[in-house]
């Protein structure tokens, strides 16, 4: 049974979209939705979040439908969840707990599993008392405390130790990631960010030609993946897919995935992927922008990629282009990961960004310098080449590390154009 408690000021269309998103999250988690209840409120009530009358109505609905789980779209305080469970006689969870459950089932790599476990334990810690209520009926003085209270304290200590252990392991993972990033320093790096199910994994799979798991579900993939993308002129870019964002993403989860999201900070370009076919794409964009801002990951170069334009009519696509042109200062491209030429605009954008990092130079060197010539063709882009006797004159775009090597060579002349 799904429950929404939006403020009275919220638009009806937005409320419906939020409840539909909660349904999709429940489906991703493996649940079957048998009904939903929505109450508009001025402010949450301290005891149940919703009003007492709605709690009674919710109890009747769960009995009538046979629901064994109630999921709130809003985040509940531990006492509110406890009171609701006692009144409804079924398990109650909120959106944050549902998202954590999905992440736990979808994590594949060691890093993702560590991150999810840390977020789950930090979410669980203040809610332990509710879980142990049924064991804490014996009361007494010193030495006579009930088993529930003793177990509660034991669990808190154990969870505290495990949290410290997980944080220590994630520091090691972050250091390992930093070493990997340093090894890739000379290469152009881009990071895909966006709302969940915007099509980031589909784009990376189509760009790189590699096999990646893709599914039309929220949070289909959690594990970051980096792939090499071949571009025209012998250039290439390393593109990393990052975890998708969602409205009301648990802050513990965002904090846990900080090391993964560092890929965005280190990238030369952040590619913000937006589902162009979604009616609430603007809200999704705001959610992603806010998370990136909170993590201070919004300082670098960014391009907006409006994906899934194949789902729009020609008129809808033109209206979208006009709206984006009027509203956005950030460069934008329009793509489809399912059409053969649907990603050409993104490829051209990546190539332009790669070339912008290269110095345009004229190089004169001996024709016998086979090693430097190979490096020029491998790491740069040779645009013109002319032979004069035993020497060559080249016009080329070259990355900074190679330009430094050329300038250090005694028999090579380099001048910037």
Residue pairs with C-beta under 8 A, 6 or more apart in sequence:
1 33
1 34
1 35
1 36
1 37
1 58
1 61
1 62
1 65
1 67
1 69
1 70
1 71
2 19
2 22
2 23
2 26
2 33
2 35
2 36
2 37
2 71
2 73
3 36
3 37
3 38
3 39
3 50
3 58
3 70
3 71
3 72
3 73
4 15
4 18
4 19
4 22
4 36
4 37
4 38
4 39
4 72
4 73
4 74
5 38
5 39
5 40
5 41
5 44
5 49
5 50
5 72
5 73
5 74
6 14
6 15
6 18
6 38
6 40
6 41
6 73
7 40
7 41
7 42
7 43
8 40
8 41
8 42
10 40
13 279
14 280
14 283
15 38
15 40
17 279
17 280
18 73
18 247
19 36
19 38
19 73
21 218
21 246
21 247
22 71
22 73
22 95
22 98
23 33
23 36
24 217
24 218
25 95
25 98
25 99
25 102
25 218
26 32
26 33
26 71
26 98
27 33
27 217
28 102
28 217
28 218
28 219
29 98
29 101
29 102
29 105
30 105
31 69
31 71
34 65
34 66
34 67
35 61
35 65
35 67
37 54
37 57
37 58
37 61
39 50
39 51
39 54
41 50
41 51
44 50
44 74
44 80
45 51
45 52
46 79
46 80
47 79
47 80
47 83
48 54
48 55
48 80
48 83
48 84
48 87
49 72
49 74
49 76
49 77
49 80
49 84
50 58
55 84
55 87
55 88
58 70
58 88
59 87
59 88
59 89
61 67
62 70
62 88
62 90
67 90
68 90
68 91
69 90
69 91
69 92
69 93
70 84
70 88
70 90
70 91
70 92
70 93
71 92
71 93
71 94
71 95
71 98
72 92
72 93
72 94
72 95
73 94
73 95
73 248
74 94
74 95
74 248
75 94
75 95
75 96
75 248
75 250
76 84
76 92
76 94
78 126
78 127
78 129
78 130
79 130
81 92
81 93
81 94
81 127
81 130
82 130
82 133
84 92
85 91
85 92
85 130
93 101
95 248
96 123
96 248
96 250
96 253
97 123
99 219
99 246
99 249
99 250
99 253
100 116
100 119
100 120
100 123
100 250
100 252
100 253
102 218
102 219
103 112
103 116
103 119
103 219
103 222
103 253
104 116
104 117
104 120
106 219
106 220
106 221
106 222
107 113
107 115
107 116
107 222
107 223
108 222
108 223
109 223
110 173
111 170
111 173
111 223
111 259
111 260
112 222
112 223
112 260
114 166
114 169
114 170
114 173
115 170
115 253
115 256
115 257
115 259
115 260
116 222
116 253
116 256
117 162
117 166
118 163
118 166
118 167
118 170
118 252
118 256
119 250
119 252
119 253
119 255
119 256
121 159
121 162
121 163
121 166
122 163
122 252
122 256
123 250
123 252
124 159
125 156
125 159
125 160
125 163
128 152
128 155
128 156
128 159
129 152
132 148
132 149
132 151
132 152
132 155
133 148
134 148
135 146
135 147
135 148
135 151
136 146
136 147
136 148
136 149
136 152
137 146
137 148
138 144
138 145
138 146
138 147
138 148
139 145
139 146
140 146
170 256
170 259
173 259
174 259
174 262
177 259
177 260
177 262
177 263
178 262
181 189
181 262
181 263
181 266
184 238
186 399
186 400
186 401
187 236
187 237
187 238
188 235
188 236
188 237
188 238
188 268
188 269
188 350
188 353
188 354
188 357
189 237
189 238
189 239
189 240
189 263
189 266
189 267
189 268
189 269
190 237
190 238
190 239
190 240
190 267
190 268
190 269
190 270
190 271
190 350
190 353
191 239
191 240
191 242
191 263
191 264
191 267
191 269
191 270
191 271
192 200
192 203
192 204
192 239
192 240
192 241
192 242
192 271
192 273
193 200
193 242
193 245
193 264
193 270
193 271
193 272
193 273
193 288
193 292
194 200
194 244
194 245
194 272
194 273
194 274
194 284
194 288
195 244
195 245
195 246
195 274
195 275
195 284
195 285
195 287
195 288
196 218
196 219
196 244
196 245
196 246
197 216
197 217
197 218
197 219
197 220
197 244
197 275
198 244
198 273
198 274
198 275
198 284
198 307
198 308
199 273
199 275
199 307
199 308
199 337
200 241
200 242
200 244
200 273
201 212
201 213
201 214
201 220
201 221
201 225
201 241
202 214
202 307
202 337
202 338
203 271
203 273
203 305
203 307
203 335
203 337
203 343
203 346
204 210
204 212
204 225
204 227
204 239
204 241
205 211
205 212
205 214
205 337
206 337
206 342
206 343
207 227
207 229
207 239
207 343
207 346
207 347
208 227
208 228
208 229
208 239
210 227
212 221
212 225
212 227
212 241
213 220
213 221
214 220
214 221
215 221
218 244
218 246
219 243
219 244
219 246
221 241
222 243
224 240
224 241
224 242
224 243
224 260
224 263
225 240
225 241
226 238
226 239
226 240
226 241
226 263
227 238
227 239
228 236
228 237
228 238
228 239
229 236
229 237
229 238
229 239
229 347
229 350
230 236
231 237
231 347
231 350
231 351
231 354
232 347
232 351
233 351
233 355
233 381
234 377
234 378
234 381
235 351
235 354
235 355
235 381
236 354
237 350
237 353
237 354
239 271
239 350
240 263
240 267
242 260
242 261
242 263
242 264
243 257
243 260
243 261
245 287
245 288
245 291
246 287
247 283
247 284
247 287
249 287
249 291
254 291
254 294
254 295
258 295
261 295
261 297
264 270
264 292
264 297
264 300
265 296
265 297
265 299
265 300
267 300
268 300
268 301
268 353
268 357
269 300
269 301
269 302
269 303
269 350
269 353
270 292
270 297
270 298
270 300
270 301
270 302
270 303
271 302
271 303
271 305
271 346
272 285
272 288
272 302
272 303
272 304
272 305
272 330
273 305
273 307
274 281
274 284
274 285
274 304
274 305
274 306
274 307
275 281
275 284
275 307
275 308
276 306
276 307
276 308
276 309
276 311
276 312
276 317
276 320
276 334
277 308
277 309
277 311
277 312
278 284
281 306
285 304
289 298
292 298
301 353
302 330
303 330
303 331
303 332
303 333
303 349
304 324
304 328
304 330
304 331
304 332
304 333
305 332
305 333
305 334
305 335
305 346
306 320
306 324
306 332
306 333
306 334
306 335
307 335
307 336
307 337
308 336
308 337
309 317
309 320
309 334
309 335
309 336
309 342
310 336
310 338
310 339
310 342
312 320
317 334
320 334
321 334
324 332
325 332
331 349
333 345
333 346
333 349
334 345
335 342
335 343
335 345
335 346
336 342
336 343
337 343
355 381
355 397
357 399
357 400
358 380
358 381
358 397
358 398
358 399
359 397
359 398
359 399
359 400
359 403
359 416
360 395
360 396
360 397
360 416
360 417
361 395
361 396
361 397
361 398
361 403
361 406
361 414
361 415
361 416
361 417
362 393
362 394
362 395
362 414
362 415
362 416
362 417
363 376
363 392
363 393
363 394
363 395
363 396
363 406
363 412
363 413
363 414
364 391
364 392
364 393
364 394
364 412
364 413
365 372
365 373
365 391
365 392
365 394
365 406
365 409
365 411
365 412
365 413
366 390
366 391
366 392
366 411
367 387
367 390
367 391
367 392
368 390
369 409
369 411
369 412
372 405
372 406
372 409
372 412
373 392
375 402
375 405
376 382
376 394
376 396
376 398
376 402
379 398
379 399
379 401
379 402
380 396
380 397
380 398
380 399
380 402
381 396
381 397
381 398
382 394
382 395
382 396
383 395
383 396
383 397
384 394
384 395
384 396
385 392
385 393
385 394
385 395
386 392
386 393
386 394
387 393
395 417
398 406
403 414
406 412
406 414
407 414
